[in-house]
Amino acid sequence: MTKILFSLLVLLSSVSVSFSQEKDKRIDSAFRYIDDRNHGKAINIYNRILAAEPKNARVYQLRGLAYEEMKDYESALRDFNSSIAADRTYWLAYLRRADLFSMGEVWDEALKDYDMAQRYANKDSANDIETILVNRSTIKKRLKNTEGAVDDLRKALEVNPTSIGALVNLGAYLSELNKTEEAIQCLEKVIKLDSTFEGGYGNLAFLYSETGEYKKALDISNKLLSFKPDEAFALNNRGYIKYKMKDYSGALEDINNSILNSPTNSYAFRNRGLVYIALKKNREACADFQKALTLGFTEEFGDEVQNLVKQYCGKPAEASKGL
């Protein structure tokens, strides 16, 4: 009797392994169909697996991904929900559902799911953990929790110290918190990691100009514009640096070129207005200040231009009424 029972267990184990191998082959086939943009056939494979295994969390999550790629977000959300219901610790489903909530700007639910994804994530999945932390930091920033966003980015950099995206965002957020020296260190690391990353140079030049280190700011701007000569924001920043260095003709040239390439940048009109004030051309300055307001400077950056209008233009400033 014992021998018969042992034989039966071996047989059942063999059947189980065979079914598992067949399932893996089906999933591989589904992946190939998705690579070929044939999502319908992939979904049919997932349907057959789920008919046999109705509590397979991974397959629900994979089918949800297929629906998401088809932009059928309602079906994707339903599958991610089913995946989590089948396995409360299946972190990939939390991650994908969080991304969906984030896309729909359902920020509180997205944060909860990113928290759960981080809690249950496979500790060997460094890239995914970094993604969770960076995405969560972005939402916290949107919710004006800059300190929380900084904390998440620091954790992301513990996972991957060479993450350019995390370093750039951390530099920007630290700058907002007036932690300029640390922000500069972040951006210096960025351009060491990627000597052609324009965002690193642009933000670094801006920070050096904010701290009054105009020579460093000018050198960095020149480096950026050497391989990106028409970059509007870099031209605008260099124009402002030249203005601070009292090179007014050079400032006007750069800011004019910036406006040609990006005519809706309110900050460029603010900067050109400042140059005109320095040249005692108040009429031209006031026209630029009003243009900056029309383009939404106040909503994006604050009341500085309104105050400049009151100081130099002799009339109340008109805030933007929308573009």
Rosetta blueprint (number, residue, H / E / L):
1 M L
2 T H
3 K H
4 I H
5 L H
6 F H
7 S H
8 L H
9 L H
10 V H
11 L H
12 L H
13 S H
14 S H
15 V H
16 S H
17 V H
18 S H
19 F H
20 S H
21 Q H
22 E H
23 K H
24 D H
25 K H
26 R H
27 I H
28 D H
29 S H
30 A H
31 F H
32 R H
33 Y H
34 I H
35 D H
36 D L
37 R L
38 N L
39 H H
40 G H
41 K H
42 A H
43 I H
44 N H
45 I H
46 Y H
47 N H
48 R H
49 I H
50 L H
51 A H
52 A H
53 E L
54 P L
55 K L
56 N L
57 A H
58 R H
59 V H
60 Y H
61 Q H
62 L H
63 R H
64 G H
65 L H
66 A H
67 Y H
68 E H
69 E H
70 M L
71 K L
72 D L
73 Y H
74 E H
75 S H
76 A H
77 L H
78 R H
79 D H
80 F H
81 N H
82 S H
83 S H
84 I H
85 A H
86 A H
87 D L
88 R L
89 T L
90 Y L
91 W H
92 L H
93 A H
94 Y H
95 L H
96 R H
97 R H
98 A H
99 D H
100 L H
101 F H
102 S H
103 M H
104 G L
105 E L
106 V L
107 W H
108 D H
109 E H
110 A H
111 L H
112 K H
113 D H
114 Y H
115 D H
116 M H
117 A H
118 Q H
119 R H
120 Y H
121 A L
122 N L
123 K L
124 D L
125 S L
126 A H
127 N H
128 D H
129 I H
130 E H
131 T H
132 I H
133 L H
134 V H
135 N H
136 R H
137 S H
138 T H
139 I H
140 K H
141 K H
142 R H
143 L L
144 K L
145 N L
146 T H
147 E H
148 G H
149 A H
150 V H
151 D H
152 D H
153 L H
154 R H
155 K H
156 A H
157 L H
158 E H
159 V H
160 N L
161 P L
162 T L
163 S L
164 I H
165 G H
166 A H
167 L H
168 V H
169 N H
170 L H
171 G H
172 A H
173 Y H
174 L H
175 S H
176 E H
177 L L
178 N L
179 K L
180 T H
181 E H
182 E H
183 A H
184 I H
185 Q H
186 C H
187 L H
188 E H
189 K H
190 V H
191 I H
192 K H
193 L H
194 D L
195 S L
196 T L
197 F L
198 E H
199 G H
200 G H
201 Y H
202 G H
203 N H
204 L H
205 A H
206 F H
207 L H
208 Y H
209 S H
210 E H
211 T L
212 G L
213 E L
214 Y H
215 K H
216 K H
217 A H
218 L H
219 D H
220 I H
221 S H
222 N H
223 K H
224 L H
225 L H
226 S H
227 F H
228 K L
229 P L
230 D L
231 E L
232 A H
233 F H
234 A H
235 L H
236 N H
237 N H
238 R H
239 G H
240 Y H
241 I H
242 K H
243 Y H
244 K H
245 M L
246 K L
247 D L
248 Y H
249 S H
250 G H
251 A H
252 L H
253 E H
254 D H
255 I H
256 N H
257 N H
258 S H
259 I H
260 L H
261 N H
262 S L
263 P L
264 T L
265 N L
266 S H
267 Y H
268 A H
269 F H
270 R H
271 N H
272 R H
273 G H
274 L H
275 V H
276 Y H
277 I H
278 A H
279 L L
280 K L
281 K L
282 N H
283 R H
284 E H
285 A H
286 C H
287 A H
288 D H
289 F H
290 Q H
291 K H
292 A H
293 L H
294 T H
295 L L
296 G L
297 F H
298 T H
299 E H
300 E H
301 F H
302 G L
303 D L
304 E H
305 V H
306 Q H
307 N H
308 L H
309 V H
310 K H
311 Q H
312 Y H
313 C L
314 G L
315 K L
316 P L
317 A L
318 E L
319 A L
320 S L
321 K L
322 G L
323 L L
